Amino acid sequence: MDRKEKHIRENESAAQRESHNHQTPDQIAESLPAAGRNRKRDNTRKTNRLWLWLGVIILIFILLYWLFSIGIFEDLTGYFNG
């Protein structure tokens, strides 16, 4: 490919990028609900992950409390000699 063909291709791709940047108001209005739905999905995923980790942490604390209450940790530490 010589310089002339490369220059023509670069100009064509620049023209295509420029045509994509100039949207009509109707196109912008139609894209807004889709963008809102995408933001809502992303925020929902983040919230679900936070609730999942909170649940995991609570389950770990419940497990540790249960182990302590049945005496496994007491026996290991020598706290209770009965």
Phi, psi and omega per residue, in radians:
M1 nan 2.234 -3.136
D2 -1.562 3.111 -3.048
R3 -1.115 -0.636 -3.089
K4 -1.131 -0.791 3.128
E5 -1.129 -0.703 3.123
K6 -1.104 -0.720 3.137
H7 -1.146 -0.694 3.128
I8 -1.131 -0.759 3.121
R9 -1.120 -0.696 3.109
E10 -1.113 -0.714 3.120
N11 -1.157 -0.676 3.114
E12 -1.128 -0.759 3.137
S13 -1.187 -0.606 3.084
A14 -1.163 -0.674 3.116
A15 -1.164 -0.664 3.112
Q16 -1.152 -0.736 3.101
R17 -1.090 -0.705 -3.122
E18 -1.170 -0.669 3.136
S19 -1.182 -0.546 3.097
H20 -1.260 -0.506 -3.117
N21 -1.311 -0.409 -3.112
H22 -1.708 1.576 3.129
Q23 -1.725 2.631 3.082
T24 -1.360 2.803 3.116
P25 -1.037 -0.565 3.099
D26 -1.135 -0.711 3.128
Q27 -1.153 -0.682 3.118
I28 -1.141 -0.753 -3.125
A29 -1.124 -0.630 3.126
E30 -1.264 -0.497 -3.104
S31 -1.427 -0.323 -3.106
L32 -1.119 -0.817 3.108
P33 -1.075 -0.647 3.122
A34 -1.136 -0.717 3.117
A35 -1.140 -0.668 3.098
G36 -1.125 -0.720 3.095
R37 -1.105 -0.693 3.119
N38 -1.130 -0.731 3.096
R39 -1.100 -0.707 -3.136
K40 -1.132 -0.721 3.099
R41 -1.071 -0.769 3.140
D42 -1.106 -0.762 -3.141
N43 -1.160 -0.632 3.113
T44 -1.138 -0.727 3.107
R45 -1.068 -0.753 -3.137
K46 -1.113 -0.744 3.135
T47 -1.126 -0.734 3.126
N48 -1.091 -0.678 3.104
R49 -1.126 -0.705 3.117
L50 -1.096 -0.787 3.124
W51 -1.112 -0.658 3.119
L52 -1.090 -0.813 3.140
W53 -1.162 -0.650 3.081
L54 -1.074 -0.740 3.103
G55 -1.108 -0.711 3.121
V56 -1.100 -0.768 -3.140
I57 -1.109 -0.737 3.124
I58 -1.124 -0.716 3.105
L59 -1.110 -0.637 3.093
I60 -1.119 -0.757 3.118
F61 -1.134 -0.674 3.095
I62 -1.109 -0.754 3.121
L63 -1.086 -0.776 3.127
L64 -1.116 -0.709 3.116
Y65 -1.127 -0.735 3.125
W66 -1.088 -0.766 3.116
L67 -1.094 -0.690 3.116
F68 -1.178 -0.685 -3.065
S69 -1.236 -0.507 3.108
I70 -1.485 -0.076 2.972
G71 1.725 0.087 -3.139
I72 -1.114 -0.792 -3.130
F73 -1.239 -0.578 3.109
E74 -1.122 -0.718 3.132
D75 -1.184 -0.684 -3.119
L76 -1.179 -0.642 -3.103
T77 -1.541 -0.181 -3.113
G78 1.296 0.433 -3.116
Y79 -1.235 -0.645 -3.066
F80 -2.102 2.134 -3.075
N81 -1.884 0.386 -3.061
G82 -1.474 nan nan
